[in-house]
Structures are given as C-alpha cells and as structure tokens.
Amino acid sequence: MKRQWFLLLLILTSAIATPALATEEANDWLVDHPQVRVGVPDDLAPLISISNDQARGFDVDVLTTITAGVPIEFAWTPCGSWSQCLVALKNKEIDVLTSMSYSTERAAYTSFTQRYWTMPWATLSLATETGASERETDVNQLRGRQIGVTEGYSVIPMLRNIEQTEVVEYRSLTDGIEALQRSVIDVYVDSLPIVVDELQQRPVANAQLSVLSGAPGEDLFIGVRSDYQPLVVILNEGIENLTALERQRLRRKWYGYELQRGWSDQELLSLGLKVGSVVVLLIAGVAFWNSRLRREVKLRKAAERRIRYVATHDELTGLPNRNLLSDRLEQAILQHQRSNKAFAMMFLDLDGFKIINDDFGHEYGDELLVQAAQRLTGLLRKSDTVCRYGGDEFVVLLPSTNNVNAALAVARKLVVHLARPYKVKSQTLDVSVSIGVAMFPKHGVDEQTLLRSADKAMYAAKAAGKNDVRMAG
C-alpha cells in the first residue's frame, strides 16, 4: 500500500512540476491538434453522458471551464462500457478519458493530470429488514459477501483481496442492479453520484445506500493518451486556475443534481435513499409530466440544431458552407499568427462538370457533386475543412499543413482521386479537377486575400490545360 501511494505521489509531482514543457510548446501542439477526442462511457451520468447529441455532465463542464480561451475543440466520442473505454484510450482510439483513478497498470498507457475532484465510492444493497440503514460501510464489512462492480474499475483489486468474498464484474450499473434484485449478488459498488443518478432515473424498492469508506480511487484525474503530454500541461494549468467559486458552481449544478443548493455526501446519500422508496403513483405522475416536457424540449432542441446546421452546411453535400469556412479560416489565422506558423488552403474547380449537367441533367450533376464531396472528406484529415464554395467549386483548409511541398502533395493526391470515374445510376461519368494552392502568410494574411490568391492559382491551372495544380505566385 505504501509503495502504491509513493508511486502516486511521484507521478502527481511530475505532472504538476512540468514547467520545462513551455507554454510555447503547448501552443505549437495545439496548432497540430485542434480537436481532441474525449471518451464518453455508456453509464457514467451525471459525470459525463450524451443526450440529444449533446455532451453534458460534471466532467463536460470541468473540461470546458479549464480550457476556456484555449483554441481546442472537444469531440465527444461514445466509447462503450467503462472497460471498453479504457481499451480505446490504450489503443489511442480516444485521446482523453475523464473520472479516472490512478493505477500502475493504467499509467503504462496513460498520462494523468493532477487531481481535479474527489468522488466517494458507495455500496447499494436491498434492505432485508426494517430499521435505519447504515450511512457508512467500511470495506471490512464486505467480507463474506458477493460483490458486484463495473468492469475495469480501479477498486476491483482491493475488493478481490477481501477475504471470503466473490467479486462479479458487470458491463454497467444497470446490469448490476438487475443482478442485485435477482439476489445473484449481495451488494453493488459504484461511485456515489452515479448510483444516486441511477436511482433518480429508475427507483429501486428497498434500496439501501451507504458511503464506502477505506476504498482507494476516490481521487479523480483526467487520463490522457501517453503521447499527448503537452495536453496534460494545458489541462493542469486550467485545473490550477479553477477558483473556489467555479468549483462551488460545478458542485451545485451536478453534485446537487440541478437543485437550488449544493449537497454534502451525506445529504446526497439521504436523497438516494428517499428516491429508492418513493410512492409508485407519484413516480408515475411525475414521469408522465416529465415525459411530455422532455418531448417538447427535444423537439425544440432538434429544431434549433436543424437551424444551426442549415446556416453552416451545404444542403446538397452536407459539407461546411461559406459561413462555417469563414469562421474556421478566421480561427486558423488567429492561431497561426500567435505561433508564427504557416498553413495551406486550396481552391478547387471540377473540369467538365457543366457538360455533364447539360448532357445528363442536374440530377446526375448533383449526385456527382455528392460523390466528389465524399471522396474529398475521405482523402483528408478530420482536422481539415472541406467546404462547398458554390456550384462545382470547393475550398479546402489545411490548418496542419505548414509547408509548400506538403500542400502540393495533398493537392496532387486530390487531382488523381477526383479524376477517377463516377458511377451515377447506369452512367459512368468523368471529370477532372483544377486546384490552386495558397499559403498563409506568404500569399495573404486575411481571409479575402488568401481566397483570391488560391482562386487565381486555380485559374492558372485551368489555363495550363486543366487537371493540374498551381501554387499562388
């Protein structure tokens, strides 16, 4: 035990004391990594979840708060069960996983931030007799019992070391509660806020909830893939800058489950117990009313999302439109001005597209544009932006491509692949593409100048015989 605490202290000390990784290096890293994939496990509400295509929860608010003002975009990525999310982080299928407790096994593939919160463990069981339930359970009181726990939890080794116990791992808390109700297990162990949230959503008769004392892993860290150390520096800086007022606000919003005041662990425990024994008729009435409200809110949010999508995307291809391109180009210019780095953009025009429209009709032309858009997005990185600029014109923003040779190599790859035949209905159609490339800041330091430079270079490619690439002069 002492050895584990020593290792934990050592890694925390190294995580905090990393001024050698200068802010400038972190800024350079951000330029190459504008988007970070955050894993969202299936059953981690209210810490983190996705509802109506929106990420929400305590950890979501923590991440957005500590990175306020940092040019980084979080891609909230469902990753399955908790154990599957750990595997996804290990395999670098996601970049960040929140609410992680430290273990030497995880440290082999994870860089940990400093601690950002503490969440107590809890035990959930079913009361077998009347009387007051225990508000706190010591780990030694679990001896001789069958214990359920979620796969991959760091508390599992400790539970297995308790004498005369059998530990059964489940994919989710929901599966564990079902096993508890069928008397397959005697008690289920999970994080206290997660258990209370589950009981709020699906009350369990005779639920008996208590805080588990003496269990390791209450301190929570943000786990980052091992090769993203500059991100750890950025997140640590944000955690250090969290004020007491911000911490209180986060606790009141999520730890108190959107009630008007914060809750202590004991108050939260009492809430869970009360929820477990609420009158069924009252639950049904409230559930019916809430379902109507949720349906209305869901429809309204869906309409708002549709309006935002239409305002920023091309209706035919689904690609970003000029509005969204302008926003992303402005962000790229601001970021690269600070770091004094270059980036590339391209203006593309399909050769021979008008002939296809004239000979076969707009229906064929539209389908060809859709297929061309799909090829473009498939050939480029997720950090790149492909915009349908109008008609058969496209603009590509390459924020991570910072030299001429690399930009020309990408453009020539697009020339080759976009010229492959297109199968539209029963017809095989052929077009080629002319591409103009411009570099920031050499060919322009603002949006309009860069676009004009790339557009002019594209016309030079057409004048030279089409199906070719030209760099802005």
FILUM-96904 format. One record per residue (C-alpha): x, y, z. Coordinates in nm, 2 decimals, padded with zeros to 4 digits. Layout:
<rs>
((X, Y, Z))
...
</rs>
This chain:
<rs>
((00.00, 00.00, 00.00))
((00.28, 00.24, 00.09))
((00.45, 00.16, -00.24))
((00.14, 00.25, -00.43))
((00.10, 00.58, -00.25))
((00.46, 00.66, -00.32))
((00.42, 00.59, -00.69))
((00.10, 00.80, -00.69))
((00.28, 01.09, -00.52))
((00.57, 01.06, -00.76))
((00.35, 01.08, -01.07))
((00.15, 01.36, -00.93))
((00.47, 01.56, -00.85))
((00.60, 01.50, -01.21))
((00.26, 01.60, -01.36))
((00.25, 01.93, -01.16))
((00.61, 02.02, -01.19))
((00.65, 02.03, -01.57))
((00.74, 02.40, -01.64))
((01.00, 02.26, -01.87))
((00.72, 02.19, -02.12))
((00.69, 02.56, -02.20))
((00.36, 02.73, -02.29))
((00.51, 02.79, -02.64))
((00.55, 02.41, -02.69))
((00.19, 02.36, -02.58))
((00.07, 02.63, -02.82))
((00.26, 02.46, -03.11))
((00.10, 02.13, -03.01))
((-00.25, 02.29, -03.03))
((-00.19, 02.40, -03.39))
((-00.13, 02.04, -03.49))
((-00.41, 01.90, -03.27))
((-00.70, 02.14, -03.29))
((-00.95, 01.87, -03.20))
((-00.93, 01.62, -02.91))
((-01.15, 01.31, -02.88))
((-01.30, 01.28, -02.53))
((-01.43, 00.93, -02.45))
((-01.79, 00.92, -02.33))
((-01.87, 00.58, -02.15))
((-02.23, 00.44, -02.17))
((-02.31, 00.46, -01.80))
((-02.12, 00.75, -01.63))
((-02.40, 01.00, -01.59))
((-02.41, 01.25, -01.42))
((-02.04, 01.28, -01.47))
((-02.05, 01.26, -01.84))
((-02.30, 01.14, -02.10))
((-02.45, 01.23, -02.44))
((-02.82, 01.33, -02.46))
((-02.99, 01.45, -02.78))
((-02.64, 01.46, -02.95))
((-02.51, 01.70, -02.68))
((-02.25, 01.61, -02.43))
((-02.35, 01.70, -02.07))
((-02.24, 01.63, -01.72))
((-02.00, 01.74, -01.45))
((-01.68, 01.64, -01.64))
((-01.80, 01.81, -01.96))
((-01.84, 02.14, -01.76))
((-01.50, 02.08, -01.60))
((-01.32, 02.04, -01.93))
((-01.49, 02.34, -02.09))
((-01.42, 02.55, -01.79))
((-01.05, 02.47, -01.76))
((-00.99, 02.51, -02.13))
((-01.18, 02.84, -02.17))
((-00.99, 03.06, -02.40))
((-00.78, 02.77, -02.53))
((-00.82, 02.71, -02.91))
((-00.92, 02.35, -02.88))
((-01.23, 02.16, -02.99))
((-01.36, 01.86, -02.80))
((-01.51, 01.57, -03.00))
((-01.73, 01.39, -02.75))
((-01.68, 01.02, -02.86))
((-01.90, 00.74, -02.73))
((-01.67, 00.45, -02.64))
((-01.89, 00.18, -02.49))
((-01.86, 00.04, -02.14))
((-01.60, 00.17, -01.90))
((-01.37, -00.13, -01.97))
((-01.41, -00.07, -02.35))
((-01.32, 00.30, -02.30))
((-01.00, 00.21, -02.12))
((-00.91, -00.02, -02.41))
((-01.00, 00.27, -02.65))
((-00.76, 00.50, -02.46))
((-00.49, 00.24, -02.46))
((-00.53, 00.19, -02.84))
((-00.54, 00.57, -02.90))
((-00.89, 00.55, -03.04))
((-00.98, 00.83, -02.80))
((-00.74, 01.09, -02.66))
((-00.89, 01.17, -02.32))
((-01.09, 00.98, -02.06))
((-01.22, 01.17, -01.75))
((-01.31, 01.04, -01.40))
((-01.01, 00.81, -01.39))
((-00.84, 00.70, -01.07))
((-00.47, 00.62, -01.08))
((-00.33, 00.27, -01.11))
((00.01, 00.14, -01.21))
((-00.15, -00.06, -01.49))
((-00.32, 00.24, -01.64))
((00.00, 00.45, -01.60))
((00.16, 00.23, -01.86))
((-00.05, 00.38, -02.13))
((-00.20, 00.70, -01.97))
((-00.06, 01.04, -01.87))
((-00.25, 01.17, -01.57))
((-00.33, 01.53, -01.49))
((-00.33, 01.64, -01.13))
((-00.64, 01.56, -00.93))
((-00.94, 01.77, -01.02))
((-01.21, 01.62, -00.79))
((-01.29, 01.36, -00.53))
((-01.59, 01.13, -00.56))
((-01.67, 00.87, -00.28))
((-01.75, 00.51, -00.35))
((-02.09, 00.38, -00.24))
((-02.25, 00.04, -00.18))
((-02.60, -00.04, -00.30))
((-02.79, -00.33, -00.14))
((-03.15, -00.42, -00.07))
((-03.29, -00.38, 00.28))
((-03.39, -00.72, 00.43))
((-03.54, -00.59, 00.75))
((-03.69, -00.27, 00.88))
((-03.49, -00.01, 01.07))
((-03.23, 00.26, 00.99))
((-02.97, 00.17, 00.73))
((-02.60, 00.23, 00.78))
((-02.49, 00.56, 00.63))
((-02.13, 00.44, 00.60))
((-01.98, 00.10, 00.53))
((-01.62, 00.00, 00.60))
((-01.46, -00.22, 00.34))
((-01.41, -00.49, 00.61))
((-01.79, -00.52, 00.64))
((-01.80, -00.66, 00.28))
((-01.62, -00.98, 00.40))
((-01.81, -01.29, 00.31))
((-02.04, -01.12, 00.06))
((-02.09, -01.14, -00.31))
((-02.00, -00.81, -00.46))
((-02.09, -00.66, -00.80))
((-01.88, -00.39, -00.96))
((-01.84, -00.24, -01.31))
((-01.58, -00.39, -01.54))
((-01.25, -00.21, -01.54))
((-01.30, -00.01, -01.21))
((-00.98, 00.05, -01.02))
((-01.14, -00.06, -00.69))
((-01.16, -00.42, -00.82))
((-00.82, -00.54, -00.70))
((-00.89, -00.42, -00.35))
((-01.23, -00.59, -00.34))
((-01.08, -00.92, -00.46))
((-00.83, -00.90, -00.17))
((-01.11, -00.90, 00.09))
((-01.13, -01.24, 00.25))
((-01.42, -01.48, 00.17))
((-01.57, -01.25, -00.10))
((-01.67, -01.32, -00.46))
((-01.64, -01.03, -00.70))
((-01.86, -01.03, -01.01))
((-01.79, -00.78, -01.29))
((-02.08, -00.63, -01.49))
((-02.08, -00.42, -01.80))
((-02.29, -00.15, -01.64))
((-02.46, -00.04, -01.32))
((-02.80, -00.12, -01.47))
((-02.69, -00.49, -01.52))
((-02.56, -00.49, -01.16))
((-02.88, -00.36, -01.01))
((-03.07, -00.63, -01.21))
((-02.84, -00.90, -01.06))
((-02.89, -00.74, -00.71))
((-03.27, -00.76, -00.75))
((-03.24, -01.13, -00.85))
((-03.02, -01.20, -00.55))
((-02.73, -01.30, -00.76))
((-02.51, -01.06, -00.56))
((-02.54, -00.91, -00.22))
((-02.41, -00.56, -00.28))
((-02.30, -00.34, -00.57))
((-02.01, -00.09, -00.55))
((-02.00, 00.22, -00.77))
((-01.94, 00.59, -00.75))
((-02.19, 00.76, -00.52))
((-02.31, 01.03, -00.77))
((-02.36, 00.76, -01.04))
((-02.57, 00.54, -00.81))
((-02.79, 00.83, -00.70))
((-02.84, 00.94, -01.06))
((-02.94, 00.59, -01.15))
((-03.19, 00.57, -00.86))
((-03.33, 00.90, -00.96))
((-03.39, 00.78, -01.31))
((-03.51, 00.42, -01.22))
((-03.61, 00.40, -00.85))
((-03.54, 00.07, -00.67))
((-03.77, -00.05, -00.40))
((-03.60, -00.11, -00.06))
((-03.28, 00.05, -00.19))
((-03.01, 00.07, 00.08))
((-02.73, 00.31, 00.00))
((-02.42, 00.39, 00.20))
((-02.08, 00.55, 00.16))
((-01.79, 00.30, 00.13))
((-01.50, 00.41, 00.35))
((-01.15, 00.28, 00.32))
((-01.16, 00.22, -00.06))
((-00.89, 00.36, -00.28))
((-00.96, 00.55, -00.60))
((-01.17, 00.84, -00.47))
((-00.94, 01.10, -00.62))
((-01.03, 01.16, -00.99))
((-00.78, 01.25, -01.26))
((-00.81, 01.32, -01.63))
((-00.64, 01.05, -01.83))
((-00.46, 01.15, -02.15))
((-00.31, 00.92, -02.41))
((00.06, 00.88, -02.33))
((00.19, 01.06, -02.64))
((-00.02, 01.38, -02.57))
((00.20, 01.52, -02.29))
((00.15, 01.88, -02.40))
((-00.22, 01.84, -02.35))
((-00.16, 01.73, -01.99))
((00.03, 02.06, -01.93))
((-00.26, 02.26, -02.08))
((-00.52, 02.08, -01.86))
((-00.31, 02.11, -01.55))
((-00.28, 02.48, -01.59))
((-00.66, 02.50, -01.62))
((-00.71, 02.28, -01.31))
((-00.47, 02.50, -01.11))
((-00.67, 02.81, -01.22))
((-01.01, 02.67, -01.11))
((-01.13, 02.92, -00.85))
((-01.32, 02.82, -00.53))
((-01.63, 02.99, -00.68))
((-01.61, 02.79, -01.00))
((-01.57, 02.47, -00.80))
((-01.87, 02.56, -00.59))
((-02.08, 02.64, -00.91))
((-01.99, 02.30, -01.06))
((-02.08, 02.11, -00.74))
((-02.41, 02.29, -00.71))
((-02.50, 02.22, -01.07))
((-02.41, 01.85, -01.09))
((-02.34, 01.72, -00.74))
((-02.67, 01.86, -00.63))
((-02.85, 01.74, -00.94))
((-02.96, 02.08, -01.06))
((-03.14, 02.16, -00.73))
((-03.10, 02.51, -00.59))
((-02.83, 02.43, -00.34))
((-02.52, 02.21, -00.30))
((-02.54, 01.88, -00.12))
((-02.29, 01.72, 00.11))
((-02.21, 01.35, 00.06))
((-02.45, 01.26, 00.35))
((-02.73, 01.48, 00.21))
((-02.67, 01.31, -00.13))
((-02.69, 00.98, 00.04))
((-03.02, 01.07, 00.20))
((-03.16, 01.18, -00.13))
((-03.07, 00.84, -00.29))
((-03.24, 00.66, 00.00))
((-03.55, 00.86, -00.03))
((-03.56, 00.82, -00.41))
((-03.54, 00.44, -00.37))
((-03.86, 00.43, -00.16))
((-04.08, 00.70, -00.32))
((-04.45, 00.62, -00.38))
((-04.51, 00.44, -00.71))
((-04.82, 00.65, -00.80))
((-04.63, 00.98, -00.75))
((-04.34, 00.85, -00.97))
((-04.58, 00.76, -01.25))
((-04.75, 01.10, -01.24))
((-04.42, 01.29, -01.24))
((-04.27, 01.06, -01.51))
((-04.57, 01.12, -01.73))
((-04.55, 01.50, -01.69))
((-04.17, 01.49, -01.73))
((-04.20, 01.28, -02.05))
((-04.43, 01.55, -02.20))
((-04.18, 01.82, -02.11))
((-03.88, 01.62, -02.24))
((-04.06, 01.55, -02.57))
((-04.13, 01.93, -02.62))
((-03.78, 02.02, -02.52))
((-03.64, 01.75, -02.75))
((-03.84, 01.88, -03.05))
((-03.74, 02.24, -02.98))
((-03.37, 02.14, -02.95))
((-03.39, 01.94, -03.27))
((-03.54, 02.24, -03.45))
((-03.26, 02.46, -03.31))
((-02.99, 02.21, -03.42))
((-03.15, 02.20, -03.77))
((-03.15, 02.58, -03.80))
((-02.78, 02.59, -03.69))
((-02.69, 02.31, -03.93))
((-02.87, 02.47, -04.23))
((-02.69, 02.80, -04.15))
((-02.35, 02.64, -04.16))
((-02.37, 02.35, -04.41))
((-02.44, 02.29, -04.77))
((-02.78, 02.13, -04.82))
((-02.68, 01.90, -05.11))
((-02.34, 01.76, -05.00))
((-02.36, 01.82, -04.62))
((-02.02, 01.99, -04.63))
((-01.95, 02.31, -04.44))
((-02.06, 02.62, -04.64))
((-01.90, 02.96, -04.68))
((-02.02, 03.08, -04.33))
((-01.86, 02.79, -04.15))
((-01.55, 02.81, -04.37))
((-01.51, 03.18, -04.28))
((-01.53, 03.11, -03.91))
((-01.27, 02.83, -03.93))
((-01.04, 03.03, -04.15))
((-01.06, 03.32, -03.91))
((-00.97, 03.09, -03.62))
((-00.68, 02.94, -03.82))
((-00.54, 03.28, -03.90))
((-00.56, 03.39, -03.53))
((-00.39, 03.07, -03.41))
((-00.11, 03.07, -03.67))
((-00.04, 03.44, -03.62))
((00.03, 03.37, -03.25))
((00.26, 03.08, -03.33))
((00.41, 03.24, -03.64))
((00.34, 02.93, -03.84))
((00.22, 02.87, -04.19))
((-00.09, 02.68, -04.31))
((-00.23, 02.60, -04.66))
((-00.57, 02.63, -04.83))
((-00.68, 02.52, -05.18))
((-00.94, 02.63, -05.43))
((-01.08, 02.35, -05.64))
((-01.30, 02.36, -05.96))
((-01.43, 02.05, -06.14))
((-01.33, 02.04, -06.51))
((-01.61, 01.93, -06.74))
((-01.89, 01.95, -06.49))
((-02.10, 02.18, -06.70))
((-02.10, 01.93, -06.98))
((-02.24, 01.66, -06.76))
((-02.52, 01.89, -06.64))
((-02.61, 01.98, -07.00))
((-02.59, 01.63, -07.13))
((-02.75, 01.43, -06.85))
((-02.93, 01.69, -06.64))
((-02.89, 01.84, -06.29))
((-03.00, 01.52, -06.11))
((-02.68, 01.35, -06.24))
((-02.47, 01.66, -06.17))
((-02.60, 01.67, -05.81))
((-02.51, 01.31, -05.75))
((-02.17, 01.36, -05.89))
((-02.11, 01.65, -05.66))
((-02.22, 01.44, -05.36))
((-01.97, 01.16, -05.46))
((-01.69, 01.42, -05.51))
((-01.76, 01.56, -05.17))
((-01.74, 01.21, -05.01))
((-01.41, 01.15, -05.18))
((-01.27, 01.48, -05.06))
((-01.36, 01.41, -04.69))
((-01.23, 01.06, -04.72))
((-00.90, 01.17, -04.85))
((-00.83, 01.44, -04.59))
((-00.78, 01.45, -04.22))
((-01.06, 01.52, -03.97))
((-00.88, 01.84, -03.87))
((-00.91, 01.97, -04.23))
((-01.22, 02.16, -04.35))
((-01.38, 02.08, -04.69))
((-01.63, 02.35, -04.80))
((-01.86, 02.36, -05.10))
((-01.80, 02.71, -05.21))
((-02.06, 02.72, -05.48))
((-02.16, 02.53, -05.79))
((-01.88, 02.29, -05.86))
((-01.62, 02.48, -05.66))
((-01.47, 02.36, -05.33))
((-01.24, 02.51, -05.08))
((-01.01, 02.31, -04.86))
((-00.85, 02.44, -04.54))
((-00.54, 02.25, -04.42))
((-00.45, 02.41, -04.08))
((-00.18, 02.15, -04.00))
((-00.01, 02.16, -04.34))
((00.27, 02.42, -04.29))
((00.50, 02.39, -04.60))
((00.46, 02.42, -04.97))
((00.58, 02.06, -05.06))
((00.33, 01.90, -04.82))
((00.04, 02.12, -04.96))
((00.13, 02.04, -05.32))
((00.15, 01.67, -05.23))
((-00.21, 01.68, -05.09))
((-00.33, 01.87, -05.39))
((-00.18, 01.62, -05.64))
((-00.34, 01.33, -05.45))
((-00.68, 01.50, -05.48))
((-00.62, 01.55, -05.86))
((-00.56, 01.18, -05.90))
((-00.85, 01.05, -05.70))
((-01.11, 01.31, -05.80))
((-01.04, 01.22, -06.17))
((-01.14, 00.86, -06.12))
((-01.47, 00.77, -06.30))
((-01.80, 00.83, -06.11))
((-02.08, 00.58, -06.13))
((-02.42, 00.77, -06.13))
((-02.72, 00.54, -06.19))
((-02.63, 00.35, -06.50))
((-02.38, 00.60, -06.64))
((-02.01, 00.63, -06.59))
((-01.91, 00.99, -06.58))
((-01.57, 01.16, -06.59))
((-01.45, 01.49, -06.46))
((-01.11, 01.62, -06.36))
((-01.01, 01.90, -06.12))
((-00.80, 02.21, -06.13))
((-00.65, 02.32, -05.80))
((-00.50, 02.65, -05.68))
((-00.29, 02.64, -05.36))
((-00.22, 02.94, -05.13))
((-00.01, 02.96, -04.81))
((-00.06, 03.17, -04.51))
((00.10, 03.43, -04.46))
((00.30, 03.43, -04.78))
((00.00, 03.47, -05.01))
((-00.23, 03.66, -04.77))
((-00.28, 03.74, -04.41))
((-00.66, 03.77, -04.42))
((-00.95, 03.56, -04.55))
((-01.02, 03.75, -04.87))
((-00.66, 03.78, -04.98))
((-00.60, 03.41, -04.93))
((-00.91, 03.31, -05.12))
((-00.82, 03.54, -05.41))
((-00.47, 03.40, -05.42))
((-00.59, 03.04, -05.43))
((-00.87, 03.13, -05.68))
((-00.62, 03.30, -05.91))
((-00.38, 03.00, -05.89))
((-00.67, 02.77, -05.98))
((-00.75, 02.96, -06.30))
((-00.38, 02.94, -06.38))
((-00.41, 02.56, -06.35))
((-00.71, 02.56, -06.59))
((-00.52, 02.78, -06.84))
((-00.23, 02.54, -06.83))
((-00.46, 02.26, -06.95))
((-00.67, 02.17, -06.65))
((-00.64, 01.85, -06.43))
((-00.34, 02.02, -06.26))
((-00.22, 02.21, -05.96))
((-00.07, 02.56, -05.94))
((00.08, 02.74, -05.64))
((-00.01, 03.10, -05.59))
((00.26, 03.34, -05.71))
</rs>
